[in-house]
């Protein structure tokens, strides 16, 4: 119906045209014509009327189809417009959402930047505090170092004086000890000299006793000659008993050697030394008998 309202003039013109055509067909014939001729005219008029109504209905149907087509077109356009509007709204919503996200991101960046600046300020403040503390600690350490150095110098001076005093006393004590030791050494040396002389005399006496004992018990063989000298190795026990005798280098013959060995065995037990420390388990006696 909206289509009819928009095309009313065209519809009226179409109806008027069809009416004129009908009039021409109806009234354009000669009225005095015979009845025989009237019947075809009426038939033509009726057919024209029928045809005209058919055309009108066809036109009306065509117009309705056009209206429906136009309606569909408009509905499609409206649908497209709605779809475009929906897409535009979606795009606007998406743009708004992205804008909000961007704003949130910028706000977060701002918060992060402010937090980073605050943290940087705190870091710088902490660095400054540490620097000041380190400088103060360094100054205090320097004061303590200087004080410690002064204390060490004083302590070293005190120790040096004490060491000098100790060295002086030690030197004095060493001098006294040296003098005492020298006196003692002289006394010990004198005693040692006396002891050595006594031991040497006792040893000479001990050897002479053994030699005399062997000389007394020696029975010279017939081959013995003057100038006999033999080295005799004697093994004895603390009691003086001889446990072994062996003649070493000797300028006598076998008979002389055997006679000397027999003399040593007959001399057992040998005389013991006057000083017990002179006892020797292994003796070496030079036998020089008087023939």
C-alpha positions as CSV (number, residue, x, y, z in Angstrom):
1,X,0.0,0.0,0.0
2,X,2.9,2.3,0.6
3,X,4.0,1.6,-2.9
4,X,0.5,2.7,-4.2
5,X,0.6,5.8,-2.1
6,X,4.0,6.7,-3.6
7,X,2.9,5.9,-7.2
8,X,-0.7,7.2,-7.0
9,X,-0.4,9.4,-10.1
10,X,0.9,6.6,-12.3
11,X,-1.9,4.3,-11.1
12,X,-4.6,7.0,-11.8
13,X,-3.2,7.7,-15.3
14,X,-3.2,4.0,-16.1
15,X,-6.8,3.7,-15.0
16,X,-7.8,6.8,-16.9
17,X,-6.1,5.5,-20.0
18,X,-7.9,2.2,-19.8
19,X,-11.2,4.1,-19.3
20,X,-10.7,6.2,-22.4
21,X,-10.0,3.0,-24.3
22,X,-13.1,1.5,-23.1
23,X,-15.1,4.6,-24.1
24,X,-13.7,4.6,-27.6
25,X,-14.6,1.0,-27.9
26,X,-18.1,1.5,-26.6
27,X,-19.1,4.9,-28.0
28,X,-17.0,5.2,-31.0
29,X,-19.4,3.0,-33.1
30,X,-22.3,4.5,-35.2
31,X,-25.6,4.4,-33.1
32,X,-28.0,4.0,-36.1
33,X,-26.4,0.8,-37.1
34,X,-28.5,-2.3,-37.4
35,X,-29.2,-4.5,-34.5
36,X,-27.3,-7.1,-36.4
37,X,-24.3,-5.0,-36.1
38,X,-25.0,-4.1,-32.5
39,X,-24.5,-7.5,-31.1
40,X,-20.8,-7.7,-32.1
41,X,-20.2,-4.2,-30.7
42,X,-21.7,-5.2,-27.4
43,X,-19.6,-8.3,-27.4
44,X,-16.5,-6.2,-28.2
45,X,-17.4,-3.8,-25.4
46,X,-17.9,-6.7,-23.0
47,X,-14.7,-8.3,-24.1
48,X,-13.0,-5.0,-23.8
49,X,-14.3,-4.5,-20.3
50,X,-13.3,-8.0,-19.4
51,X,-9.9,-7.4,-20.9
52,X,-9.6,-4.1,-19.2
53,X,-10.4,-5.6,-15.8
54,X,-8.0,-8.4,-16.5
55,X,-5.3,-5.9,-17.4
56,X,-6.2,-3.9,-14.3
57,X,-5.9,-7.0,-12.2
58,X,-2.6,-7.9,-13.9
59,X,-1.4,-4.3,-13.4
60,X,-2.5,-4.4,-9.9
61,X,-0.8,-7.8,-9.4
62,X,2.3,-6.4,-11.1
63,X,2.1,-3.3,-8.9
64,X,1.7,-5.5,-5.8
65,X,4.7,-7.6,-7.0
66,X,6.6,-4.4,-7.5
67,X,5.5,-3.2,-4.1
68,X,6.5,-6.5,-2.6
69,X,9.8,-6.4,-4.4
70,X,10.3,-2.8,-3.2
71,X,9.3,-3.9,0.3
72,X,11.8,-6.8,0.2
73,X,14.4,-4.4,-1.2
74,X,13.7,-1.9,1.6
75,X,13.6,-4.6,4.2
76,X,16.9,-5.9,2.8
77,X,18.3,-2.3,2.9
78,X,16.9,-1.9,6.4
79,X,18.4,-5.3,7.3
80,X,21.7,-4.2,5.7
81,X,21.4,-0.9,7.5
82,X,20.7,-2.7,10.8
83,X,23.6,-5.0,10.1
84,X,25.9,-2.1,9.2
85,X,24.6,-0.3,12.3
86,X,25.2,-3.4,14.4
87,X,28.7,-3.7,12.9
88,X,29.3,0.0,13.5
89,X,28.0,-0.4,17.1
90,X,30.3,-3.5,17.5
91,X,33.2,-1.6,16.0
92,X,32.4,1.4,18.2
93,X,32.1,-0.9,21.2
94,X,35.4,-2.6,20.2
95,X,37.0,0.8,19.8
96,X,35.5,1.9,23.1
97,X,36.8,-1.3,24.7
98,X,40.2,-0.9,23.1
99,X,40.2,2.7,24.2
100,X,39.4,1.7,27.8
101,X,42.1,-1.0,27.6
102,X,44.5,1.6,26.3
103,X,43.5,4.0,29.0
104,X,43.9,1.2,31.6
105,X,47.3,0.3,30.0
106,X,48.3,4.0,30.1
107,X,47.1,4.2,33.7
108,X,49.0,1.1,34.6
109,X,52.1,2.5,32.8
110,X,51.6,5.7,34.8
111,X,51.3,3.8,38.0
112,X,54.3,1.7,37.1
113,X,56.3,4.8,36.1
114,X,55.3,6.5,39.4
115,X,56.2,3.3,41.3
116,X,59.5,3.1,39.4
117,X,60.2,6.7,40.2
118,X,59.3,6.1,43.8
119,X,61.5,3.0,43.9
120,X,64.3,5.0,42.2
121,X,64.0,7.7,44.8
122,X,64.1,5.1,47.5
123,X,67.1,3.5,45.9
124,X,68.9,6.8,45.6
125,X,68.0,7.7,49.2
126,X,69.3,4.3,50.3
127,X,72.5,4.8,48.3
128,X,72.9,8.2,49.8
129,X,72.3,6.7,53.3
130,X,74.8,3.9,52.6
131,X,77.3,6.4,51.2
132,X,77.0,8.5,54.3
133,X,77.2,5.5,56.5
134,X,80.3,4.2,54.7
135,X,81.9,7.6,54.9
136,X,81.2,7.8,58.6
137,X,82.4,4.2,59.0
138,X,85.6,5.0,57.0
139,X,86.2,8.1,59.2
140,X,85.6,6.0,62.3
141,X,87.9,3.3,61.0
142,X,90.6,5.9,60.2
143,X,90.2,7.3,63.8
144,X,90.5,3.8,65.2
145,X,93.4,3.0,62.9
146,X,95.3,6.1,64.0
147,X,94.4,5.4,67.6
148,X,95.6,1.8,67.2
149,X,98.8,2.9,65.5
150,X,99.4,5.2,68.4
151,X,98.7,2.5,70.9
152,X,100.9,0.1,69.0
153,X,103.8,2.7,68.9
154,X,103.4,3.2,72.6
155,X,103.2,-0.6,73.2
156,X,106.2,-1.1,71.0
157,X,108.1,1.6,72.8
158,X,107.2,0.0,76.2
159,X,108.1,-3.4,74.9
160,X,111.4,-2.0,73.5
161,X,112.3,-0.5,76.9
162,X,111.3,-3.7,78.6
163,X,113.4,-5.7,76.1
164,X,116.3,-3.4,76.6
165,X,116.0,-3.8,80.4
166,X,115.6,-7.5,79.9
167,X,118.6,-7.7,77.7
168,X,120.6,-5.7,80.2
169,X,119.5,-8.0,83.0
170,X,120.1,-11.0,80.8
171,X,123.5,-9.7,79.8
172,X,124.3,-9.1,83.5
173,X,123.0,-12.5,84.3
174,X,124.8,-14.0,81.4
175,X,128.0,-12.3,82.5
176,X,127.6,-13.7,86.0
177,X,126.7,-17.1,84.7
178,X,129.6,-17.0,82.3
179,X,131.9,-16.1,85.1
180,X,130.4,-18.9,87.3
181,X,130.5,-21.3,84.4
182,X,134.1,-20.3,83.7
183,X,134.9,-20.9,87.3
184,X,133.0,-24.1,87.3
185,X,134.6,-25.1,84.0
186,X,138.0,-24.4,85.5
187,X,137.1,-26.5,88.5
188,X,135.7,-29.2,86.3
189,X,138.7,-29.1,84.1
190,X,140.9,-29.4,87.1
191,X,138.8,-32.2,88.4
192,X,138.7,-33.8,84.9
193,X,142.5,-33.4,84.6
194,X,142.9,-35.0,88.0
195,X,140.5,-37.7,87.1
196,X,142.2,-38.4,83.8
197,X,145.6,-38.5,85.6
198,X,144.2,-40.8,88.2
199,X,142.5,-43.0,85.6
200,X,145.6,-43.0,83.4
201,X,147.6,-44.0,86.4
202,X,145.0,-46.6,87.4
203,X,144.9,-47.8,83.8
204,X,148.7,-48.1,83.7
205,X,148.6,-49.9,87.0
206,X,145.8,-52.2,85.7
207,X,147.7,-53.1,82.6
208,X,150.9,-53.6,84.5
209,X,149.0,-56.0,86.9
210,X,147.6,-58.0,84.0
211,X,151.0,-58.1,82.2
212,X,152.7,-59.1,85.4
213,X,150.1,-61.8,86.1
214,X,150.6,-63.2,82.6
215,X,154.4,-62.8,82.8
216,X,154.3,-64.8,86.1
217,X,152.2,-67.5,84.6
218,X,154.1,-67.7,81.3
219,X,156.3,-70.8,80.8
220,X,158.7,-69.9,77.9
221,X,159.1,-72.6,75.4
222,X,162.6,-73.7,74.2
223,X,162.1,-71.6,71.0
224,X,161.5,-68.4,72.9
225,X,164.1,-65.7,72.2
226,X,164.7,-62.2,73.5
227,X,162.7,-59.3,72.1
228,X,159.4,-61.2,71.9
229,X,156.4,-58.8,71.3
230,X,152.9,-60.1,70.8
231,X,149.5,-58.4,70.7
232,X,147.1,-60.5,72.9
233,X,143.3,-60.1,72.6
234,X,141.6,-61.1,75.8
235,X,137.8,-61.4,76.5
236,X,136.8,-61.4,80.1
237,X,133.7,-61.1,82.2
238,X,133.2,-58.6,85.1
239,X,134.6,-61.1,87.5
240,X,137.9,-61.1,85.6
241,X,137.5,-64.7,84.4
242,X,138.9,-65.1,80.9
243,X,136.4,-66.6,78.4
244,X,138.6,-66.2,75.3
245,X,142.1,-65.4,74.3
246,X,143.7,-64.9,70.9
247,X,147.2,-63.8,70.0
248,X,147.3,-61.4,67.1
249,X,150.4,-59.9,65.6
250,X,153.4,-61.7,67.1
251,X,157.1,-62.2,66.2
252,X,157.3,-65.5,68.0
253,X,156.7,-69.0,66.6
254,X,153.7,-71.2,67.2
255,X,155.1,-72.6,70.4
256,X,155.5,-69.0,71.8
257,X,151.9,-68.2,70.7
258,X,150.6,-71.3,72.5
259,X,152.6,-70.6,75.6
260,X,151.2,-67.0,75.8
261,X,147.6,-68.3,75.4
262,X,148.2,-70.8,78.1
263,X,149.7,-68.1,80.4
264,X,146.6,-65.9,79.9
265,X,144.3,-68.8,80.8
266,X,146.3,-69.6,83.9
267,X,146.1,-66.0,84.9
268,X,142.3,-66.1,85.1
269,X,140.7,-64.4,86.9
270,X,142.6,-61.4,85.9
271,X,143.2,-58.5,88.3
272,X,140.4,-56.0,88.5
273,X,141.0,-52.3,88.0
274,X,141.1,-50.0,91.0
275,X,138.5,-47.8,89.2
276,X,135.6,-49.9,88.1
277,X,134.8,-47.7,85.1
278,X,138.2,-48.8,83.6
279,X,137.0,-52.3,83.3
280,X,136.8,-53.4,79.6
281,X,135.4,-56.7,78.5
282,X,137.7,-56.8,75.5
283,X,141.3,-56.1,76.4
284,X,144.3,-55.7,74.1
285,X,147.5,-56.4,75.9
286,X,151.0,-56.0,74.5
287,X,153.0,-58.9,75.8
288,X,156.7,-58.2,76.0
289,X,158.2,-60.8,78.3
290,X,161.7,-60.7,79.6
291,X,163.5,-63.8,78.4
